């Protein structure tokens, strides 16, 4: 009965998203996308979760868990793991843009673990010109972030983690009147994993997780400017179920929900600048996180909309993922990710596969946009690659 309830919840989540999307089309209004600085820290860095609808908060732990839920590290099967990932990013727009990712995890003992990652985002080449449109010169903007996390078992089935992060963004290459932006941020996460006896003659693991990441200072790219931009503080929560079908075959299901804990921009009067709908978004980081749950304006500048509550619902993104393993050697994966048209309209299927031989692993994923984004989405044909080295415990 419990597995039926779990699957029903997953189906309801997808149906609910689609129902809301269909309902939102009945009221024509302008989108109100939430924008932040350093969005590169929100990009899924690994091929495994990238092939499962960006689901990772409650999946099995691996060396790439930092992005989704660092509390998973204490449940790793290996004592030490190293991972390297790369993804050409938005190559339909910028052919030389890409995200590289290096991850390391080490289990101190059976109840605690340390992990560190380095993320490097190459923006490609950009040509700047002076005010007269002359004297062109080429710069190569880049961004990077370094993370360190400590994870510890809290009970037999529950673990917690804290992570620290330094983010550096040099998009303007210090052109006149600008400087590089930087931020210090933190994550707080928990992860629960427990064997369950819900099926006759079949082992199963039930998992859930919660992660609040990128709780950190605002960023500015201009000198002597008081106004700063929020970084993408994000709430991620979800659940998973892994079925050991027999000695060689396993099947896992995951559902993830994400929401930006960043204030929604209000709708202002174009003549006076006064707020017509919504709330003032020039607030502190902590106030912005709390306010993000109830500050959606619900209407555009023409008064079109379904109200604040419906817009708040549209700020939750949903992902579902499926993962099949054969004999811990070969895996195929699939997933779906949905974002409301009001908040960016990213909707896509994901596919992927993995091969593991001894201590080496290779993962690849592929993204397929759907709906009205087909043929125009900059995410179309996105690929991710990962190489992993797992040093198996000898204990």
C-alpha positions in Angstrom: 0.0 0.0 0.0 2.8 2.4 0.8 4.4 2.0 -2.6 1.1 2.7 -4.2 0.8 5.9 -2.1 4.3 6.9 -3.1 3.7 6.4 -6.8 0.3 8.2 -6.5 2.0 11.2 -5.0 4.5 11.3 -7.8 1.8 11.1 -10.4 -0.2 13.8 -8.6 2.8 16.1 -8.6 3.2 15.8 -12.4 -0.5 16.1 -13.0 -0.7 19.1 -10.7 2.1 20.9 -12.5 0.4 20.3 -15.9 -3.0 21.3 -14.6 -1.6 24.6 -13.3 0.3 25.2 -16.5 -3.0 24.7 -18.4 -4.9 26.9 -16.0 -2.3 29.7 -16.2 -2.8 29.9 -20.0 -6.4 31.0 -19.5 -5.2 34.3 -18.0 -2.9 36.1 -20.3 -0.3 38.1 -18.4 3.3 39.1 -18.7 5.9 36.7 -17.2 7.6 37.7 -14.0 10.9 35.8 -14.0 13.0 35.9 -10.8 16.6 36.8 -11.7 19.7 36.5 -9.6 23.4 37.1 -9.8 25.8 34.1 -10.4 23.1 31.7 -11.8 25.9 29.3 -12.8 25.9 27.9 -9.2 22.3 26.6 -9.9 23.3 24.6 -13.0 23.2 20.8 -12.4 26.9 19.9 -12.6 26.7 16.1 -13.1 25.4 13.8 -15.7 23.6 11.4 -13.3 21.1 13.9 -11.8 21.1 15.8 -15.1 19.7 12.7 -16.8 17.0 12.3 -14.1 15.1 15.6 -14.4 17.7 17.3 -12.1 16.6 15.1 -9.2 19.3 14.5 -6.6 18.2 15.6 -3.1 17.0 12.1 -2.2 18.9 9.9 -4.6 21.7 7.5 -3.7 24.8 9.3 -2.6 27.8 9.9 -4.9 30.8 12.2 -5.1 28.6 14.9 -6.8 26.1 15.1 -3.9 27.4 18.6 -2.9 25.1 20.4 -5.4 21.9 18.6 -4.3 22.4 17.4 -0.7 25.8 17.2 1.0 24.2 15.3 3.9 24.3 12.2 1.6 28.1 11.9 1.9 28.0 9.8 5.1 26.0 7.1 3.3 28.6 6.7 0.5 29.7 3.1 -0.1 33.3 4.0 -0.9 35.8 5.5 1.5 37.0 8.0 -1.1 35.7 9.2 -4.4 36.9 11.6 -7.1 34.8 13.0 -9.9 35.3 15.2 -13.0 32.5 16.6 -15.1 32.1 18.8 -18.1 29.2 20.2 -20.0 29.2 22.5 -23.1 26.6 25.1 -22.0 24.2 27.0 -24.2 26.4 26.0 -27.2 23.6 27.0 -29.6 24.2 30.6 -28.5 27.9 30.6 -27.4 30.0 27.8 -28.9 32.8 28.1 -26.4 30.8 28.3 -23.1 31.2 25.4 -20.7 30.9 24.3 -17.1 33.7 22.1 -15.6 33.3 20.4 -12.2 35.8 18.7 -9.9 34.5 16.9 -6.8 36.2 15.0 -3.9 34.7 13.1 -1.0 36.3 11.2 1.9 34.7 9.3 4.7 36.4 10.0 8.0 34.7 7.0 9.6 31.4 5.2 9.5 29.5 8.3 10.8 31.1 11.3 9.2 32.6 12.6 5.9 34.3 15.5 4.3 33.8 16.8 0.7 35.1 19.6 -1.5 34.2 20.7 -5.0 35.4 23.2 -7.5 33.1 24.6 -10.2 34.5 26.7 -13.1 32.2 28.4 -15.6 33.8 29.7 -18.9 31.6 32.3 -20.4 33.5 32.3 -23.7 34.9 35.3 -25.6 33.1 38.7 -25.5 34.0 41.8 -27.5 33.8 45.2 -25.8 33.8 48.6 -27.5 34.1 52.1 -26.2 31.2 54.6 -26.0 31.7 55.5 -29.7 31.5 51.8 -30.7 35.1 51.7 -31.6 38.4 50.2 -30.3 37.1 46.7 -29.9 38.9 44.4 -27.5 38.2 40.8 -26.5 37.8 39.6 -22.9 37.2 36.1 -21.5 34.8 36.3 -18.5 34.7 33.5 -16.1 33.1 32.5 -12.8 34.1 29.9 -10.2 33.0 28.6 -6.8 34.7 26.4 -4.3 32.8 24.4 -1.7 33.7 22.5 1.5 31.2 20.3 3.4 31.1 18.3 6.6 28.4 15.6 6.9 27.6 13.5 10.0 25.2 10.8 11.0 22.6 12.1 13.5 20.7 8.8 14.0 21.0 5.4 12.4 19.0 6.6 9.4 19.3 10.4 9.4 22.3 12.5 8.5 23.0 16.3 8.5 25.5 18.5 6.8 26.7 22.1 6.6 28.7 23.5 3.7 30.6 26.7 3.0 31.0 28.2 -0.4 33.1 31.1 -1.9 31.7 32.4 -5.2 33.7 34.6 -7.6 32.3 36.1 -10.7 34.4 38.2 -13.1 32.0 38.9 -16.0 33.3 42.4 -16.8 37.0 41.8 -16.5 37.3 45.0 -14.5 36.2 47.3 -17.3 35.8 51.0 -16.4 33.5 51.4 -13.4 33.1 47.7 -12.7 34.8 45.1 -10.6 34.5 41.4 -10.0 31.6 40.2 -7.8 32.0 37.7 -5.0 29.9 36.1 -2.3 30.3 33.8 0.7 27.4 31.4 1.2 26.4 28.3 3.2 24.2 25.2 2.9 22.2 23.3 5.5 20.9 19.9 4.6 19.5 16.6 6.0 19.1 13.2 4.4 17.1 10.2 5.5 17.6 6.6 4.2 16.1 3.5 5.7 15.4 -0.1 4.5 11.7 -0.8 4.3 9.8 -4.1 4.2 7.0 -2.9 2.0 7.2 -5.7 -0.6 7.2 -9.5 -0.3 10.5 -11.0 -1.4 12.0 -7.6 -2.4 14.4 -5.3 -0.6 13.7 -1.6 -0.8 15.2 1.7 0.5 13.1 4.7 1.2 14.8 8.2 1.2 13.9 11.8 1.6 16.0 14.9 1.8 16.0 18.7 2.3 18.6 21.2 1.4 18.8 25.0 1.6 21.8 26.1 -0.4 23.5 29.4 -1.3 22.4 31.3 1.9 24.8 34.1 1.3 25.7 37.7 0.7 24.5 39.8 -2.3 26.7 40.5 -5.3 27.6 43.8 -7.1 29.6 44.3 -10.2 30.0 48.1 -9.9 32.2 50.2 -7.7 30.5 52.4 -5.1 27.0 51.0 -5.7 24.8 50.4 -2.7 22.3 48.2 -4.6 23.3 44.6 -4.9 21.8 41.5 -6.4 20.7 38.3 -4.6 22.5 35.1 -5.3 20.3 32.0 -6.0 19.4 30.8 -2.5 17.4 27.7 -3.2 15.1 25.3 -1.2 15.2 21.8 -2.5 13.3 18.9 -1.1 12.1 15.5 -2.3 11.8 11.8 -1.8 12.9 8.5 -3.4 12.4 4.8 -3.4 14.9 2.2 -4.6 13.7 -1.4 -5.3 16.1 -4.3 -5.5 14.2 -6.3 -8.0 16.5 -9.3 -7.8 20.2 -10.1 -7.3 21.2 -8.2 -10.5 18.5 -5.6 -11.2 17.4 -2.5 -9.2 15.0 0.4 -10.0 14.8 3.8 -8.4 12.2 6.6 -8.5 12.8 10.2 -7.4 10.7 13.3 -7.0 12.4 16.7 -6.4 10.8 20.1 -5.8 12.8 23.4 -5.9 12.1 27.0 -5.1 14.2 30.1 -5.2 14.2 31.8 -1.8 14.7 35.2 -3.4 12.1 38.1 -3.4 9.9 38.3 -6.5 10.1 41.7 -8.3 7.0 43.8 -7.6 4.9 45.4 -10.3 5.6 49.2 -10.3 3.8 52.2 -11.8 5.9 53.1 -14.9 5.3 56.8 -14.3 5.8 57.1 -10.5 7.8 54.0 -9.7 5.4 53.2 -6.9 4.6 49.5 -6.1 1.2 48.6 -7.5 1.3 44.8 -6.8 3.7 42.8 -4.7 6.3 43.8 -2.1 9.5 45.8 -2.0 12.3 43.5 -3.0 15.1 45.7 -1.6 15.5 43.8 1.6 18.1 41.8 3.5 19.1 38.2 2.6 17.2 36.7 5.6 14.1 38.9 5.0 14.2 38.0 1.4 14.2 34.3 2.1 11.1 34.6 4.4 9.4 37.1 2.1 9.8 34.8 -0.9 7.0 32.6 0.3 4.3 35.3 0.1 5.5 38.3 -2.0 4.4 37.3 -5.5 2.4 40.2 -7.0 -0.1 38.0 -8.9 -0.8 40.5 -11.6 1.1 42.3 -14.3 1.2 46.1 -15.1 -2.1 45.8 -17.0 -3.9 44.1 -14.1 -3.9 40.7 -15.7 -3.3 37.6 -13.5 -4.7 34.9 -11.3 -3.7 36.4 -7.9 -0.7 36.1 -5.6 -1.4 32.6 -4.5 -1.3 31.1 -8.0 1.9 33.0 -8.8 3.5 31.6 -5.6 2.6 28.1 -6.8 4.3 28.8 -10.1 7.6 29.5 -8.3 7.9 25.8 -7.4 9.8 23.7 -10.0 9.2 19.9 -10.2 11.4 17.1 -11.4 10.9 13.3 -11.6 13.5 10.7 -12.3 13.9 7.0 -12.9 17.2 5.0 -12.6 17.7 1.4 -13.6 20.9 -0.6 -12.7 22.0 -4.0 -13.9 24.5 -5.7 -11.7 26.0 -2.3 -10.6 27.7 -2.2 -14.0 25.2 -0.6 -16.5 22.5 2.0 -15.9 19.9 3.8 -17.9 18.1 6.8 -16.7 15.3 9.2 -17.6 13.5 12.2 -16.2 11.3 15.2 -16.6 11.7 18.8 -15.4 9.0 21.4 -15.3 9.1 25.2 -14.7 6.1 27.5 -15.1 5.9 29.7 -18.1 5.5 32.6 -15.7 9.0 31.9 -14.3 11.1 30.9 -17.2 9.3 28.1 -19.0 12.0 25.5 -18.9 10.4 22.1 -19.7 12.4 19.2 -20.8 12.9 15.4 -20.8 16.3 14.0 -19.9 18.0 10.8 -20.8 21.3 9.2 -19.7 23.4 6.1 -19.2 26.3 5.0 -17.2 29.0 2.3 -17.3 31.0 1.2 -14.3 34.0 -1.1 -14.4 35.8 -1.9 -11.1 36.5 1.5 -9.6 35.9 3.6 -12.7 32.6 5.1 -13.8 31.5 7.0 -16.9 28.2 8.9 -17.1 26.5 10.8 -19.9 23.2 12.7 -20.1 21.2 14.4 -22.8 18.5 17.1 -22.6 15.4 17.3 -24.8 13.3 20.5 -24.5 9.5 20.1 -25.1 6.5 22.2 -25.7 6.9 25.6 -27.3 10.6 25.7 -26.4 11.5 23.1 -29.1 13.7 24.6 -31.8 14.2 27.8 -29.8 15.5 26.7 -26.4 19.2 27.5 -25.8 19.3 24.4 -23.7 18.5 22.1 -26.7 20.9 19.2 -27.2 22.7 19.9 -23.8 25.2 17.1 -23.0 26.9 16.3 -19.7 29.9 14.0 -19.1 31.3 12.6 -15.9 34.3 10.4 -15.0 34.4 9.0 -11.5 36.9 7.1 -9.5 35.6 5.2 -6.4 38.1 3.7 -4.0 36.1 0.9 -2.4 36.3 0.4 1.3 38.5 -2.4 2.5 36.9 -2.4 6.0 
